[in-house]
Amino acid sequence: MIMAATLLIDLDHLLANPIYDPQRCSVGFHPLHGLLPILLYIALCFHRKTRLVGLGLVIHIGLDVIDCQVTNGIWFIPAS
């Protein structure tokens, strides 16, 4: 249940216009998919009490990175 709850990270997609764009890479575009939050998610993996949350978030970001590669042929879009 904890790891499934990490899917709530995608609520930041509601801030984008349009909300869904099949050609947009979410990593580096949405606020919770940026470099600093990703570093926080990795750090969460090292603390015993937050390990499952961190692992769920890192897996989520990893899957989004793979989606970017498959969809657009890129690994990461840096925030400008």
PyMOL Python script that loads the backbone (N, CA, C, O; Angstrom):
from pymol import cmd

cmd.read_pdbstr("""\
ATOM      1  N   MET A   1       0.828  -1.200   0.000  1.00  0.00           N
ATOM      2  CA  MET A   1       0.000   0.000   0.000  1.00  0.00           C
ATOM      3  C   MET A   1       0.869   1.260   0.000  1.00  0.00           C
ATOM      4  O   MET A   1       0.545   2.246  -0.660  1.00  0.00           O
ATOM      5  N   ILE A   2       1.976   1.216   0.746  1.00  0.00           N
ATOM      6  CA  ILE A   2       2.847   2.386   0.808  1.00  0.00           C
ATOM      7  C   ILE A   2       3.446   2.665  -0.559  1.00  0.00           C
ATOM      8  O   ILE A   2       3.455   3.808  -1.018  1.00  0.00           O
ATOM      9  N   MET A   3       3.944   1.629  -1.206  1.00  0.00           N
ATOM     10  CA  MET A   3       4.563   1.835  -2.511  1.00  0.00           C
ATOM     11  C   MET A   3       3.520   2.224  -3.560  1.00  0.00           C
ATOM     12  O   MET A   3       3.825   2.999  -4.466  1.00  0.00           O
ATOM     13  N   ALA A   4       2.324   1.713  -3.456  1.00  0.00           N
ATOM     14  CA  ALA A   4       1.267   2.104  -4.382  1.00  0.00           C
ATOM     15  C   ALA A   4       0.896   3.571  -4.180  1.00  0.00           C
ATOM     16  O   ALA A   4       0.536   4.259  -5.135  1.00  0.00           O
ATOM     17  N   ALA A   5       0.983   4.045  -2.947  1.00  0.00           N
ATOM     18  CA  ALA A   5       0.659   5.443  -2.655  1.00  0.00           C
ATOM     19  C   ALA A   5       1.655   6.401  -3.296  1.00  0.00           C
ATOM     20  O   ALA A   5       1.351   7.580  -3.477  1.00  0.00           O
ATOM     21  N   THR A   6       2.833   5.911  -3.639  1.00  0.00           N
ATOM     22  CA  THR A   6       3.810   6.797  -4.272  1.00  0.00           C
ATOM     23  C   THR A   6       3.380   7.204  -5.678  1.00  0.00           C
ATOM     24  O   THR A   6       3.993   8.088  -6.277  1.00  0.00           O
ATOM     25  N   LEU A   7       2.358   6.585  -6.200  1.00  0.00           N
ATOM     26  CA  LEU A   7       1.817   7.005  -7.496  1.00  0.00           C
ATOM     27  C   LEU A   7       1.192   8.393  -7.412  1.00  0.00           C
ATOM     28  O   LEU A   7       0.943   9.027  -8.437  1.00  0.00           O
ATOM     29  N   LEU A   8       0.938   8.863  -6.198  1.00  0.00           N
ATOM     30  CA  LEU A   8       0.385  10.200  -6.015  1.00  0.00           C
ATOM     31  C   LEU A   8       1.351  11.286  -6.490  1.00  0.00           C
ATOM     32  O   LEU A   8       0.962  12.447  -6.618  1.00  0.00           O
ATOM     33  N   ILE A   9       2.588  10.922  -6.749  1.00  0.00           N
ATOM     34  CA  ILE A   9       3.555  11.875  -7.296  1.00  0.00           C
ATOM     35  C   ILE A   9       3.042  12.447  -8.620  1.00  0.00           C
ATOM     36  O   ILE A   9       3.417  13.555  -9.003  1.00  0.00           O
ATOM     37  N   ASP A  10       2.204  11.710  -9.304  1.00  0.00           N
ATOM     38  CA  ASP A  10       1.690  12.159 -10.595  1.00  0.00           C
ATOM     39  C   ASP A  10       0.624  13.240 -10.472  1.00  0.00           C
ATOM     40  O   ASP A  10       0.124  13.722 -11.488  1.00  0.00           O
ATOM     41  N   LEU A  11       0.267  13.631  -9.260  1.00  0.00           N
ATOM     42  CA  LEU A  11      -0.674  14.736  -9.111  1.00  0.00           C
ATOM     43  C   LEU A  11      -0.107  16.040  -9.665  1.00  0.00           C
ATOM     44  O   LEU A  11      -0.862  16.949 -10.007  1.00  0.00           O
ATOM     45  N   ASP A  12       1.221  16.134  -9.756  1.00  0.00           N
ATOM     46  CA  ASP A  12       1.814  17.347 -10.315  1.00  0.00           C
ATOM     47  C   ASP A  12       1.526  17.489 -11.811  1.00  0.00           C
ATOM     48  O   ASP A  12       1.740  18.560 -12.379  1.00  0.00           O
ATOM     49  N   HIS A  13       1.054  16.442 -12.441  1.00  0.00           N
ATOM     50  CA  HIS A  13       0.664  16.529 -13.854  1.00  0.00           C
ATOM     51  C   HIS A  13      -0.544  17.442 -14.025  1.00  0.00           C
ATOM     52  O   HIS A  13      -0.762  17.994 -15.104  1.00  0.00           O
ATOM     53  N   LEU A  14      -1.325  17.600 -12.967  1.00  0.00           N
ATOM     54  CA  LEU A  14      -2.500  18.471 -13.047  1.00  0.00           C
ATOM     55  C   LEU A  14      -2.111  19.940 -13.182  1.00  0.00           C
ATOM     56  O   LEU A  14      -2.954  20.758 -13.551  1.00  0.00           O
ATOM     57  N   LEU A  15      -0.867  20.299 -12.895  1.00  0.00           N
ATOM     58  CA  LEU A  15      -0.407  21.678 -13.013  1.00  0.00           C
ATOM     59  C   LEU A  15      -0.015  22.035 -14.445  1.00  0.00           C
ATOM     60  O   LEU A  15       0.153  23.212 -14.764  1.00  0.00           O
ATOM     61  N   ALA A  16       0.132  21.043 -15.298  1.00  0.00           N
ATOM     62  CA  ALA A  16       0.575  21.281 -16.676  1.00  0.00           C
ATOM     63  C   ALA A  16      -0.610  21.618 -17.567  1.00  0.00           C
ATOM     64  O   ALA A  16      -1.752  21.254 -17.284  1.00  0.00           O
ATOM     65  N   ASN A  17      -0.308  22.324 -18.649  1.00  0.00           N
ATOM     66  CA  ASN A  17      -1.330  22.648 -19.634  1.00  0.00           C
ATOM     67  C   ASN A  17      -0.770  22.290 -21.004  1.00  0.00           C
ATOM     68  O   ASN A  17       0.165  22.949 -21.459  1.00  0.00           O
ATOM     69  N   PRO A  18      -1.290  21.293 -21.670  1.00  0.00           N
ATOM     70  CA  PRO A  18      -2.383  20.393 -21.295  1.00  0.00           C
ATOM     71  C   PRO A  18      -1.934  19.408 -20.220  1.00  0.00           C
ATOM     72  O   PRO A  18      -0.741  19.163 -20.037  1.00  0.00           O
ATOM     73  N   ILE A  19      -2.897  18.860 -19.526  1.00  0.00           N
ATOM     74  CA  ILE A  19      -2.595  17.926 -18.440  1.00  0.00           C
ATOM     75  C   ILE A  19      -1.841  16.717 -18.972  1.00  0.00           C
ATOM     76  O   ILE A  19      -0.896  16.249 -18.337  1.00  0.00           O
ATOM     77  N   TYR A  20      -2.245  16.210 -20.123  1.00  0.00           N
ATOM     78  CA  TYR A  20      -1.566  15.042 -20.697  1.00  0.00           C
ATOM     79  C   TYR A  20      -1.089  15.378 -22.096  1.00  0.00           C
ATOM     80  O   TYR A  20      -1.859  15.853 -22.931  1.00  0.00           O
ATOM     81  N   ASP A  21       0.164  15.133 -22.340  1.00  0.00           N
ATOM     82  CA  ASP A  21       0.752  15.282 -23.669  1.00  0.00           C
ATOM     83  C   ASP A  21       1.592  14.038 -23.924  1.00  0.00           C
ATOM     84  O   ASP A  21       2.613  13.844 -23.264  1.00  0.00           O
ATOM     85  N   PRO A  22       1.186  13.191 -24.865  1.00  0.00           N
ATOM     86  CA  PRO A  22       1.900  11.926 -25.061  1.00  0.00           C
ATOM     87  C   PRO A  22       3.356  12.111 -25.495  1.00  0.00           C
ATOM     88  O   PRO A  22       4.158  11.192 -25.332  1.00  0.00           O
ATOM     89  N   GLN A  23       3.711  13.257 -26.034  1.00  0.00           N
ATOM     90  CA  GLN A  23       5.082  13.492 -26.484  1.00  0.00           C
ATOM     91  C   GLN A  23       5.944  14.212 -25.442  1.00  0.00           C
ATOM     92  O   GLN A  23       7.117  14.491 -25.692  1.00  0.00           O
ATOM     93  N   ARG A  24       5.368  14.509 -24.279  1.00  0.00           N
ATOM     94  CA  ARG A  24       6.108  15.233 -23.244  1.00  0.00           C
ATOM     95  C   ARG A  24       6.743  14.256 -22.273  1.00  0.00           C
ATOM     96  O   ARG A  24       6.114  13.289 -21.843  1.00  0.00           O
ATOM     97  N   CYS A  25       7.990  14.517 -21.935  1.00  0.00           N
ATOM     98  CA  CYS A  25       8.695  13.726 -20.941  1.00  0.00           C
ATOM     99  C   CYS A  25       8.420  14.336 -19.574  1.00  0.00           C
ATOM    100  O   CYS A  25       8.712  15.513 -19.358  1.00  0.00           O
ATOM    101  N   SER A  26       7.870  13.567 -18.655  1.00  0.00           N
ATOM    102  CA  SER A  26       7.521  14.116 -17.347  1.00  0.00           C
ATOM    103  C   SER A  26       8.745  14.375 -16.487  1.00  0.00           C
ATOM    104  O   SER A  26       8.716  15.259 -15.631  1.00  0.00           O
ATOM    105  N   VAL A  27       9.823  13.623 -16.693  1.00  0.00           N
ATOM    106  CA  VAL A  27      11.040  13.805 -15.903  1.00  0.00           C
ATOM    107  C   VAL A  27      11.715  15.099 -16.347  1.00  0.00           C
ATOM    108  O   VAL A  27      12.074  15.261 -17.513  1.00  0.00           O
ATOM    109  N   GLY A  28      11.879  16.008 -15.403  1.00  0.00           N
ATOM    110  CA  GLY A  28      12.460  17.303 -15.708  1.00  0.00           C
ATOM    111  C   GLY A  28      11.441  18.351 -16.085  1.00  0.00           C
ATOM    112  O   GLY A  28      11.782  19.530 -16.184  1.00  0.00           O
ATOM    113  N   PHE A  29      10.193  17.953 -16.300  1.00  0.00           N
ATOM    114  CA  PHE A  29       9.156  18.916 -16.680  1.00  0.00           C
ATOM    115  C   PHE A  29       8.255  19.243 -15.498  1.00  0.00           C
ATOM    116  O   PHE A  29       8.036  20.416 -15.197  1.00  0.00           O
ATOM    117  N   HIS A  30       7.739  18.241 -14.835  1.00  0.00           N
ATOM    118  CA  HIS A  30       6.827  18.444 -13.719  1.00  0.00           C
ATOM    119  C   HIS A  30       7.615  18.701 -12.433  1.00  0.00           C
ATOM    120  O   HIS A  30       8.718  18.178 -12.272  1.00  0.00           O
ATOM    121  N   PRO A  31       7.059  19.502 -11.515  1.00  0.00           N
ATOM    122  CA  PRO A  31       7.804  19.873 -10.296  1.00  0.00           C
ATOM    123  C   PRO A  31       8.287  18.689  -9.458  1.00  0.00           C
ATOM    124  O   PRO A  31       9.409  18.731  -8.954  1.00  0.00           O
ATOM    125  N   LEU A  32       7.496  17.651  -9.292  1.00  0.00           N
ATOM    126  CA  LEU A  32       7.897  16.516  -8.475  1.00  0.00           C
ATOM    127  C   LEU A  32       8.732  15.497  -9.247  1.00  0.00           C
ATOM    128  O   LEU A  32       9.096  14.447  -8.717  1.00  0.00           O
ATOM    129  N   HIS A  33       9.029  15.819 -10.501  1.00  0.00           N
ATOM    130  CA  HIS A  33       9.849  14.953 -11.341  1.00  0.00           C
ATOM    131  C   HIS A  33      11.170  15.634 -11.708  1.00  0.00           C
ATOM    132  O   HIS A  33      11.825  15.247 -12.676  1.00  0.00           O
ATOM    133  N   GLY A  34      11.557  16.647 -10.932  1.00  0.00           N
ATOM    134  CA  GLY A  34      12.785  17.391 -11.188  1.00  0.00           C
ATOM    135  C   GLY A  34      13.992  16.768 -10.509  1.00  0.00           C
ATOM    136  O   GLY A  34      13.874  15.781  -9.784  1.00  0.00           O
ATOM    137  N   LEU A  35      15.153  17.357 -10.753  1.00  0.00           N
ATOM    138  CA  LEU A  35      16.401  16.801 -10.241  1.00  0.00           C
ATOM    139  C   LEU A  35      16.471  16.832  -8.713  1.00  0.00           C
ATOM    140  O   LEU A  35      16.840  15.830  -8.100  1.00  0.00           O
ATOM    141  N   LEU A  36      16.128  17.952  -8.091  1.00  0.00           N
ATOM    142  CA  LEU A  36      16.196  18.023  -6.630  1.00  0.00           C
ATOM    143  C   LEU A  36      15.231  17.053  -5.948  1.00  0.00           C
ATOM    144  O   LEU A  36      15.637  16.366  -5.010  1.00  0.00           O
ATOM    145  N   PRO A  37      13.974  16.970  -6.381  1.00  0.00           N
ATOM    146  CA  PRO A  37      13.109  15.956  -5.771  1.00  0.00           C
ATOM    147  C   PRO A  37      13.627  14.531  -5.982  1.00  0.00           C
ATOM    148  O   PRO A  37      13.494  13.690  -5.093  1.00  0.00           O
ATOM    149  N   ILE A  38      14.209  14.257  -7.134  1.00  0.00           N
ATOM    150  CA  ILE A  38      14.735  12.917  -7.400  1.00  0.00           C
ATOM    151  C   ILE A  38      15.865  12.598  -6.426  1.00  0.00           C
ATOM    152  O   ILE A  38      15.959  11.476  -5.930  1.00  0.00           O
ATOM    153  N   LEU A  39      16.720  13.577  -6.152  1.00  0.00           N
ATOM    154  CA  LEU A  39      17.791  13.369  -5.175  1.00  0.00           C
ATOM    155  C   LEU A  39      17.215  13.107  -3.787  1.00  0.00           C
ATOM    156  O   LEU A  39      17.758  12.298  -3.034  1.00  0.00           O
ATOM    157  N   LEU A  40      16.123  13.781  -3.442  1.00  0.00           N
ATOM    158  CA  LEU A  40      15.445  13.534  -2.171  1.00  0.00           C
ATOM    159  C   LEU A  40      14.884  12.116  -2.129  1.00  0.00           C
ATOM    160  O   LEU A  40      14.990  11.443  -1.104  1.00  0.00           O
ATOM    161  N   TYR A  41      14.292  11.655  -3.223  1.00  0.00           N
ATOM    162  CA  TYR A  41      13.731  10.302  -3.276  1.00  0.00           C
ATOM    163  C   TYR A  41      14.830   9.257  -3.062  1.00  0.00           C
ATOM    164  O   TYR A  41      14.630   8.254  -2.378  1.00  0.00           O
ATOM    165  N   ILE A  42      15.983   9.515  -3.660  1.00  0.00           N
ATOM    166  CA  ILE A  42      17.108   8.589  -3.479  1.00  0.00           C
ATOM    167  C   ILE A  42      17.556   8.591  -2.020  1.00  0.00           C
ATOM    168  O   ILE A  42      17.847   7.535  -1.459  1.00  0.00           O
ATOM    169  N   ALA A  43      17.612   9.766  -1.408  1.00  0.00           N
ATOM    170  CA  ALA A  43      18.018   9.871  -0.004  1.00  0.00           C
ATOM    171  C   ALA A  43      17.030   9.147   0.908  1.00  0.00           C
ATOM    172  O   ALA A  43      17.433   8.571   1.918  1.00  0.00           O
ATOM    173  N   LEU A  44      15.747   9.171   0.565  1.00  0.00           N
ATOM    174  CA  LEU A  44      14.736   8.479   1.371  1.00  0.00           C
ATOM    175  C   LEU A  44      14.989   6.971   1.419  1.00  0.00           C
ATOM    176  O   LEU A  44      14.613   6.307   2.384  1.00  0.00           O
ATOM    177  N   CYS A  45      15.612   6.445   0.403  1.00  0.00           N
ATOM    178  CA  CYS A  45      15.889   5.009   0.342  1.00  0.00           C
ATOM    179  C   CYS A  45      16.888   4.556   1.415  1.00  0.00           C
ATOM    180  O   CYS A  45      16.930   3.374   1.758  1.00  0.00           O
ATOM    181  N   PHE A  46      17.680   5.473   1.940  1.00  0.00           N
ATOM    182  CA  PHE A  46      18.732   5.105   2.877  1.00  0.00           C
ATOM    183  C   PHE A  46      18.295   5.158   4.345  1.00  0.00           C
ATOM    184  O   PHE A  46      19.018   4.684   5.221  1.00  0.00           O
ATOM    185  N   HIS A  47      17.131   5.725   4.616  1.00  0.00           N
ATOM    186  CA  HIS A  47      16.636   5.783   5.992  1.00  0.00           C
ATOM    187  C   HIS A  47      15.620   4.666   6.173  1.00  0.00           C
ATOM    188  O   HIS A  47      14.726   4.490   5.346  1.00  0.00           O
ATOM    189  N   ARG A  48      15.759   3.922   7.244  1.00  0.00           N
ATOM    190  CA  ARG A  48      14.940   2.734   7.462  1.00  0.00           C
ATOM    191  C   ARG A  48      13.436   3.022   7.442  1.00  0.00           C
ATOM    192  O   ARG A  48      12.665   2.245   6.881  1.00  0.00           O
ATOM    193  N   LYS A  49      13.021   4.126   8.047  1.00  0.00           N
ATOM    194  CA  LYS A  49      11.584   4.421   8.161  1.00  0.00           C
ATOM    195  C   LYS A  49      10.971   4.935   6.869  1.00  0.00           C
ATOM    196  O   LYS A  49       9.753   4.872   6.701  1.00  0.00           O
ATOM    197  N   THR A  50      11.780   5.437   5.963  1.00  0.00           N
ATOM    198  CA  THR A  50      11.244   5.989   4.707  1.00  0.00           C
ATOM    199  C   THR A  50      11.665   5.169   3.495  1.00  0.00           C
ATOM    200  O   THR A  50      11.449   5.584   2.356  1.00  0.00           O
ATOM    201  N   ARG A  51      12.262   4.015   3.734  1.00  0.00           N
ATOM    202  CA  ARG A  51      12.824   3.216   2.641  1.00  0.00           C
ATOM    203  C   ARG A  51      11.775   2.809   1.599  1.00  0.00           C
ATOM    204  O   ARG A  51      12.034   2.913   0.400  1.00  0.00           O
ATOM    205  N   LEU A  52      10.613   2.356   2.029  1.00  0.00           N
ATOM    206  CA  LEU A  52       9.595   1.922   1.059  1.00  0.00           C
ATOM    207  C   LEU A  52       9.066   3.076   0.227  1.00  0.00           C
ATOM    208  O   LEU A  52       8.836   2.928  -0.974  1.00  0.00           O
ATOM    209  N   VAL A  53       8.875   4.218   0.856  1.00  0.00           N
ATOM    210  CA  VAL A  53       8.417   5.401   0.118  1.00  0.00           C
ATOM    211  C   VAL A  53       9.485   5.806  -0.899  1.00  0.00           C
ATOM    212  O   VAL A  53       9.181   6.045  -2.068  1.00  0.00           O
ATOM    213  N   GLY A  54      10.729   5.880  -0.448  1.00  0.00           N
ATOM    214  CA  GLY A  54      11.820   6.242  -1.350  1.00  0.00           C
ATOM    215  C   GLY A  54      11.961   5.267  -2.497  1.00  0.00           C
ATOM    216  O   GLY A  54      12.142   5.673  -3.645  1.00  0.00           O
ATOM    217  N   LEU A  55      11.881   3.989  -2.196  1.00  0.00           N
ATOM    218  CA  LEU A  55      11.991   2.968  -3.234  1.00  0.00           C
ATOM    219  C   LEU A  55      10.853   3.083  -4.241  1.00  0.00           C
ATOM    220  O   LEU A  55      11.078   2.986  -5.448  1.00  0.00           O
ATOM    221  N   GLY A  56       9.646   3.285  -3.759  1.00  0.00           N
ATOM    222  CA  GLY A  56       8.501   3.461  -4.667  1.00  0.00           C
ATOM    223  C   GLY A  56       8.668   4.669  -5.569  1.00  0.00           C
ATOM    224  O   GLY A  56       8.352   4.610  -6.757  1.00  0.00           O
ATOM    225  N   LEU A  57       9.169   5.774  -5.005  1.00  0.00           N
ATOM    226  CA  LEU A  57       9.369   6.986  -5.805  1.00  0.00           C
ATOM    227  C   LEU A  57      10.498   6.813  -6.816  1.00  0.00           C
ATOM    228  O   LEU A  57      10.388   7.271  -7.953  1.00  0.00           O
ATOM    229  N   VAL A  58      11.573   6.158  -6.411  1.00  0.00           N
ATOM    230  CA  VAL A  58      12.691   5.929  -7.337  1.00  0.00           C
ATOM    231  C   VAL A  58      12.261   4.996  -8.470  1.00  0.00           C
ATOM    232  O   VAL A  58      12.620   5.219  -9.626  1.00  0.00           O
ATOM    233  N   ILE A  59      11.508   3.968  -8.148  1.00  0.00           N
ATOM    234  CA  ILE A  59      10.994   3.068  -9.195  1.00  0.00           C
ATOM    235  C   ILE A  59      10.088   3.837 -10.140  1.00  0.00           C
ATOM    236  O   ILE A  59      10.160   3.655 -11.355  1.00  0.00           O
ATOM    237  N   HIS A  60       9.238   4.692  -9.593  1.00  0.00           N
ATOM    238  CA  HIS A  60       8.320   5.497 -10.415  1.00  0.00           C
ATOM    239  C   HIS A  60       9.111   6.381 -11.381  1.00  0.00           C
ATOM    240  O   HIS A  60       8.811   6.432 -12.574  1.00  0.00           O
ATOM    241  N   ILE A  61      10.117   7.070 -10.857  1.00  0.00           N
ATOM    242  CA  ILE A  61      10.931   7.940 -11.713  1.00  0.00           C
ATOM    243  C   ILE A  61      11.678   7.101 -12.755  1.00  0.00           C
ATOM    244  O   ILE A  61      11.792   7.505 -13.912  1.00  0.00           O
ATOM    245  N   GLY A  62      12.183   5.941 -12.347  1.00  0.00           N
ATOM    246  CA  GLY A  62      12.867   5.064 -13.296  1.00  0.00           C
ATOM    247  C   GLY A  62      11.959   4.641 -14.442  1.00  0.00           C
ATOM    248  O   GLY A  62      12.379   4.611 -15.598  1.00  0.00           O
ATOM    249  N   LEU A  63      10.724   4.317 -14.118  1.00  0.00           N
ATOM    250  CA  LEU A  63       9.767   3.945 -15.161  1.00  0.00           C
ATOM    251  C   LEU A  63       9.442   5.133 -16.065  1.00  0.00           C
ATOM    252  O   LEU A  63       9.265   4.966 -17.272  1.00  0.00           O
ATOM    253  N   ASP A  64       9.362   6.345 -15.475  1.00  0.00           N
ATOM    254  CA  ASP A  64       9.129   7.539 -16.290  1.00  0.00           C
ATOM    255  C   ASP A  64      10.307   7.811 -17.220  1.00  0.00           C
ATOM    256  O   ASP A  64      10.109   8.242 -18.356  1.00  0.00           O
ATOM    257  N   VAL A  65      11.529   7.565 -16.753  1.00  0.00           N
ATOM    258  CA  VAL A  65      12.715   7.750 -17.591  1.00  0.00           C
ATOM    259  C   VAL A  65      12.681   6.763 -18.761  1.00  0.00           C
ATOM    260  O   VAL A  65      12.985   7.130 -19.896  1.00  0.00           O
ATOM    261  N   ILE A  66      12.317   5.529 -18.486  1.00  0.00           N
ATOM    262  CA  ILE A  66      12.206   4.527 -19.555  1.00  0.00           C
ATOM    263  C   ILE A  66      11.129   4.943 -20.548  1.00  0.00           C
ATOM    264  O   ILE A  66      11.306   4.788 -21.756  1.00  0.00           O
ATOM    265  N   ASP A  67      10.010   5.473 -20.047  1.00  0.00           N
ATOM    266  CA  ASP A  67       8.940   5.955 -20.921  1.00  0.00           C
ATOM    267  C   ASP A  67       9.441   7.089 -21.813  1.00  0.00           C
ATOM    268  O   ASP A  67       9.106   7.139 -22.996  1.00  0.00           O
ATOM    269  N   CYS A  68      10.235   7.993 -21.259  1.00  0.00           N
ATOM    270  CA  CYS A  68      10.807   9.093 -22.061  1.00  0.00           C
ATOM    271  C   CYS A  68      11.686   8.538 -23.174  1.00  0.00           C
ATOM    272  O   CYS A  68      11.642   9.012 -24.309  1.00  0.00           O
ATOM    273  N   GLN A  69      12.482   7.533 -22.838  1.00  0.00           N
ATOM    274  CA  GLN A  69      13.370   6.936 -23.836  1.00  0.00           C
ATOM    275  C   GLN A  69      12.576   6.251 -24.943  1.00  0.00           C
ATOM    276  O   GLN A  69      12.889   6.408 -26.123  1.00  0.00           O
ATOM    277  N   VAL A  70      11.562   5.502 -24.571  1.00  0.00           N
ATOM    278  CA  VAL A  70      10.770   4.771 -25.560  1.00  0.00           C
ATOM    279  C   VAL A  70       9.940   5.731 -26.413  1.00  0.00           C
ATOM    280  O   VAL A  70       9.839   5.558 -27.628  1.00  0.00           O
ATOM    281  N   THR A  71       9.352   6.735 -25.780  1.00  0.00           N
ATOM    282  CA  THR A  71       8.458   7.654 -26.479  1.00  0.00           C
ATOM    283  C   THR A  71       9.209   8.686 -27.307  1.00  0.00           C
ATOM    284  O   THR A  71       8.865   8.936 -28.462  1.00  0.00           O
ATOM    285  N   ASN A  72      10.252   9.295 -26.703  1.00  0.00           N
ATOM    286  CA  ASN A  72      10.907  10.429 -27.343  1.00  0.00           C
ATOM    287  C   ASN A  72      12.368  10.187 -27.709  1.00  0.00           C
ATOM    288  O   ASN A  72      12.976  11.014 -28.388  1.00  0.00           O
ATOM    289  N   GLY A  73      12.928   9.089 -27.279  1.00  0.00           N
ATOM    290  CA  GLY A  73      14.323   8.807 -27.583  1.00  0.00           C
ATOM    291  C   GLY A  73      15.305   9.600 -26.737  1.00  0.00           C
ATOM    292  O   GLY A  73      16.475   9.721 -27.100  1.00  0.00           O
ATOM    293  N   ILE A  74      14.847  10.143 -25.614  1.00  0.00           N
ATOM    294  CA  ILE A  74      15.727  10.892 -24.718  1.00  0.00           C
ATOM    295  C   ILE A  74      15.605  10.311 -23.313  1.00  0.00           C
ATOM    296  O   ILE A  74      14.610   9.667 -22.982  1.00  0.00           O
ATOM    297  N   TRP A  75      16.631  10.546 -22.487  1.00  0.00           N
ATOM    298  CA  TRP A  75      16.624   9.997 -21.124  1.00  0.00           C
ATOM    299  C   TRP A  75      16.145  11.004 -20.106  1.00  0.00           C
ATOM    300  O   TRP A  75      15.552  10.608 -19.103  1.00  0.00           O
ATOM    301  N   PHE A  76      16.372  12.285 -20.315  1.00  0.00           N
ATOM    302  CA  PHE A  76      16.051  13.292 -19.298  1.00  0.00           C
ATOM    303  C   PHE A  76      15.969  14.659 -19.967  1.00  0.00           C
ATOM    304  O   PHE A  76      16.789  14.979 -20.828  1.00  0.00           O
ATOM    305  N   ILE A  77      14.998  15.456 -19.584  1.00  0.00           N
ATOM    306  CA  ILE A  77      14.902  16.830 -20.055  1.00  0.00           C
ATOM    307  C   ILE A  77      15.247  17.731 -18.888  1.00  0.00           C
ATOM    308  O   ILE A  77      14.456  17.837 -17.951  1.00  0.00           O
ATOM    309  N   PRO A  78      16.404  18.386 -18.910  1.00  0.00           N
ATOM    310  CA  PRO A  78      16.757  19.252 -17.784  1.00  0.00           C
ATOM    311  C   PRO A  78      15.836  20.463 -17.725  1.00  0.00           C
ATOM    312  O   PRO A  78      15.434  21.007 -18.753  1.00  0.00           O
ATOM    313  N   ALA A  79      15.512  20.872 -16.508  1.00  0.00           N
ATOM    314  CA  ALA A  79      14.664  22.061 -16.317  1.00  0.00           C
ATOM    315  C   ALA A  79      15.433  23.278 -16.768  1.00  0.00           C
ATOM    316  O   ALA A  79      16.623  23.413 -16.482  1.00  0.00           O
ATOM    317  N   SER A  80      14.757  24.164 -17.471  1.00  0.00           N
ATOM    318  CA  SER A  80      15.444  25.365 -17.957  1.00  0.00           C
ATOM    319  C   SER A  80      15.101  26.575 -17.131  1.00  0.00           C
ATOM    320  O   SER A  80      15.593  27.669 -17.405  1.00  0.00           O
TER     321      SER A  80
END
""", "prot")
cmd.dss("prot")
cmd.show_as("cartoon", "prot")
cmd.util.cbc("prot")
cmd.orient("prot")
